[in-house]
Structure formats: structure tokens, C-alpha cells
């Protein structure tokens, strides 16, 4: 054997022992962030605020739509009566197209504003949740804590020992009453035995 082959073999043996030693120190936990969020009172308050903003935006949209509908009806009535010149028709059609564009822009802006407000209001709550998860990890010597599900409710932890589920520890630390009995009907409901 040449020196290079011996060196590579030695490096691989050292790496194998290092990985093996690191495996003993790794402790992985998991939680269901979406489930915790369902039970956080602050999140319920945020959802009420967001609902109020959505209702306000919907009222504004209805007002704008009613105005556009009124202008469309006026145009159609005048066009059917034959009281519009070609120039007036063109002007009215341009006005209607402009109104339609404004409606679409308002709808897009309203949607973006709702997303922005949700992020703004949920930001401190999510920060507090992350800090709590960090504390639970440190207090219980977890190297990693993974989220059990994606935001769409799809389980990413297909199997895990119950003792590594830190959801209840996080909820207790946040002062959230741990639910008994049936979980809420939602995609976020954890699968049994995980």
C-alpha cells in the first residue's frame, strides 16, 4: 500500500469514529407548531383583528364595485337609447376599463395589506414561540427540535417516539392549557402514535 491509500483510510476511520461519537450526543425532538398556534390566545386575537381588516376591505370593495356597476349600467342604458356619440362611447368605455383596472389593483393591494398586517401581528407571537422552543431545547438537552407538520398540515415526522414530542412542554411553558379529549377538526390535527 502506498502512503496516500493509508492516509485516506486513516482519515475515513477517524471520521467514522467522530460521527459515531457525535451520534451519541444528538437528541432530536419534535413539536407541532400549528397545533400550538391554534391554542394560543394571542393568535385568536390576531385572527379577530385580521377578520376586521378583511371585512373593512370587503366593504370598500363592495362600494367600488357598486360604483363601477352603476357606471356600466349608465353606459349600457345610454348606448341602448342611442344617445352616445362615437366619441362619448369611446370615453365611457375607457372610463369603465380604468374603473376595472382600479378594482383589480384595489383587490391586489387589499390582499397584500392583509398579508402584511398578519405578518406584523403574528411576528412577535412567532418570536415568542421560537424563544420558548429554544428554552425547551436547552433545558432538555435537545440538539434539534423539528416541526411535526408543514404549514399545509402534511406530516413531516412519519414516526417518532412519544417521549421526543415536546409539544406539551412548549404549551406549558407558554401557559397554554393543554387540551384534553378530541383535537380541533383541522388539517393540523396530529396523527395518532406520532
N, C-alpha and C positions, 0 to 999 in steps of 0.2 A: 504494500500500500504506500502511496506517496503521501507527502506531508499535507497536501491540500485535502485529500479524502479524509484523512484523520482529523483535520481541523473542522471540516464540515460535520463529520459525525459527532465530534465533541460538542460543537455548538448546538446541534439538534438534541443531544442528550440533556444539556444544560437547560435548553428551552423547555423540554418536556417536563423536567423536574420543577422549573419555575411555574409553568402553567398549572401543574398538579398542586403545587403549594398555594398558588393563588386561588384555585378552586375551593380549597378548604375555608378560605376567608370570605367567599362570596355568599351573601344571603339575599335572596330575591323575594320581595313581597309584591302584592298586587292589591289594587283597590278599584272601586267603581265610582269614578268621579261624577259621572252623570247621575247616579243614584244619590250621591251625597248632595249634589246641587238641587235635586228635586225636593229634598227635605230642609234645605237652608232657608230660613225665614227671609233673609236678605234678598234671595233670588226671587221669592214670591213678590216682594215689594218692587223689585226691578221690573218684573213682568207686568205688574199693575201700571207702573209708570210708562212702560213701552206701549201697553194697550191704550192708554190715554193718548199718547202721541199718535198712535195709529188711527184712533178714532178722529182726532183733530185733523189729521192729514186727509182722511176719508171724507170728512165734511167739506174741507176746502176743495177736494177733487170733485165732489158732487156739485158744488156751486159752480165751478169752472165748466164742468160737463153740461150743466143746465144752461149756462150762458151760451156755450157753443151750440147746443141743440136748438136754442131759441134763434140764434143767428142762422142756422141751417134751415130752420122752418121758415123764417122770414125770406130767405133767398128762394126756397122752393116755391113759396106762395107767389112771390113777385115774378119768378120765372114762368110759372104756370099761367099767371094772369097776362104775361107778355108785356109787363111794364118796365122791364130792364133792357137797356141798350146793350149792345155787344161790349162796349167799354165798361158799363156798370156790372155786367155778368163777370167779366174778367176780374174786376176789382173785388167783387164779392167772393169769387172763388179763391182768389189769393188770400183774402182775409180768413176764409174758412180753413185753408191749408195752414196758414200761420197759427190759427187757434188750435188746430190739431197738433201741430208741432209743439206748441206751448203745453198742451195737455200731456203729451208724451214726455216732455222734459220735466214737467212737474212730477209726474209719476216716478220717473227715474230718480230725481232729486229727493223725493219723499222717501223712497226705498233706501237710498244711500244715507239719508239723515237718520232713519230708524236704525240702520246697522251701526252708524257712528255713535248714536246715543246708547244702544245696547252695549257696545264695546266700552264706552266711557263709564257706564253704570256698573257693568259686570267686572271691569278691570280690578278695582280694589277687592272685590269678593274673591276673584280667582287668585289674586296675590295672597290673600289671607289663607285660602285653601292650600296653595302651594307651600306657604310657610309652615302650615300645620303638618302637611305631609313630610316636609323636611324634618320637622321636630320628631315626628313618629319614627322616621327612618333612623335618626340619630339615637334616640332613646332606646330603640330596639335592635340596634346594630344591623340594619338593613343596608346593603350595598346599593341595591336598586329597588325602586317601587314602580311597578308598571301599572298603566291603566288597563282595567279588565276589558273595556269595550271602546270602540271608536265612537265618534260623535253621532254616527248613524245608528248606534245600538248594536253593531256587529261585534260579537265576542272575539277578542284577540288572544285571550288566555283560554285555551281549549281545555286545559287540565291544570290544576294546581292544588296543592294541599290546603285544606281549610285553615290551618294554623298560619299560613302565609298571607291570608286575606286580612288586610289592615283596615278595611272599610269601617268597621265598628270602632276601632281605636281612633281613627280620624274624626268620626262623627262625635264620639265622646269628648275629644279634645276641643272640638268646635262648639260643644254644648248643645248638640242636636240630639233630641230624644230619638232613641233607636226604635224603629217601628217593629211592632210585633204582628204576627199573622201574615196576611197577604200583602205583597208588594204592590205598588201602584200599577195600573194597567198602562204599560208603556213599553216601547222598544228597549228601554233601559233596564228592564227587569232582568236581574242576573239569572243565568241558567242554573238549575239545581246541581249541587255537587261540585261547584267550582268556587 
